[in-house]
Amino acid sequence: FSVEFFLYGLHALFKGDFRITSARDEWVFSDMDLLRRVVAPGVRMSLKLHQDHFMAPDEYEDPAALHAAITAHDRSLVISHEGDPVWRNAVLSGTPSLLALRHVLDDGSDEYKVIMLNKRFLNFRVIKVNRECVRGLWAGQQQELVYLRNRNPERGSIQNAKQALRNIINSSCDQPIGYPIYVSPLTTSYAETNEQLKSILGGPVSLAAMKEGLIKQWRRIRRRCGEGCSSGGSVPQDDGGFGHEGVYAMTATTPNTCNIHSSMNTFFFSSYYSV
């Protein structure tokens, strides 16, 4: 019995991969709800309690303290494998703390690491850089890589220069020139979040807003034309018929009348004199 074999089995149980090696343990699979609600959470919680034992060996000798610790961990801590959907949902929902057991295979090394993630606020610096400076550095990168064909991964033009922020600017260029981790879309204005300014300017300009405005103006012109095109009394047109096939006609007692024909969103206006 070796430590590597124990860690391998513990990692398998942590992932939920339950395998039995003795026929006497087959009763465990008779109740799958027992595995999901008791055995799997117990294995994962034991990892956290074992980790806490090294920090305070005598803390959990009292059963009441042990029960309180289990209750607190179950309420504020998500213990799961990183490939489990529960882990992803916990990250997206902003869980305060997460714990996982990770199997690392790197250059022949076989290690098991306990990963602990805690949610906290971080401070960032927002820096505004001249656009011509960014374009100049990006152009230098393109010339060096595309035209001069420099294949050296440690090229001098991308090394750190705090005065010009050269490293972070060059790395933010699109691939294959740069290697950005995340580049946000361009932000032009936050004017639409100000209610007072939005009431004066009318909100942001978009294709949907322009289309809605044009449709409203066209319906208004069509309705006013229907009201004023006839010299006598007539019933105003309803906007609900816009965009459908049909023939709309308005008649009056006077000789001069106006017919409005609508077919497939195309309107033809004609006037005639009746005999």
HELIX and SHEET records of a PDB file:
HELIX    1   1 VAL A    3  LYS A   15  1                                  13    
HELIX    2   2 ALA A   23  SER A   30  5                                   8    
HELIX    3   3 MET A   32  LEU A   34  1                                   3    
HELIX    4   4 LEU A   35  VAL A   39  3                                   5    
HELIX    5   5 ALA A   40  MET A   55  1                                  16    
HELIX    6   6 GLU A   59  GLU A   61  5                                   3    
HELIX    7   7 PRO A   63  SER A   76  1                                  14    
HELIX    8   8 PRO A   85  SER A   93  1                                   9    
HELIX    9   9 ARG A  131  GLN A  142  1                                  12    
HELIX   10  10 GLN A  143  TYR A  147  3                                   5    
HELIX   11  11 GLY A  156  ILE A  158  5                                   3    
HELIX   12  12 ARG A  166  SER A  171  1                                   6    
HELIX   13  13 ALA A  191  THR A  193  5                                   3    
HELIX   14  14 GLU A  195  LEU A  201  1                                   7    
HELIX   15  15 LEU A  207  GLY A  228  1                                  22    
HELIX   16  16 ASP A  239  GLY A  241  5                                   3    
SHEET    1   A 3 LEU A  77  ILE A  79  0                                        
SHEET    2   A 3 SER A  97  ASP A 106  1                                        
SHEET    3   A 3 SER A 109  ASN A 118 -1                                        
SHEET    1   B 3 GLY A 246  MET A 250  0                                        
SHEET    2   B 3 ASN A 256  SER A 263 -1                                        
SHEET    3   B 3 THR A 266  TYR A 273 -1                                        
END                                                                             
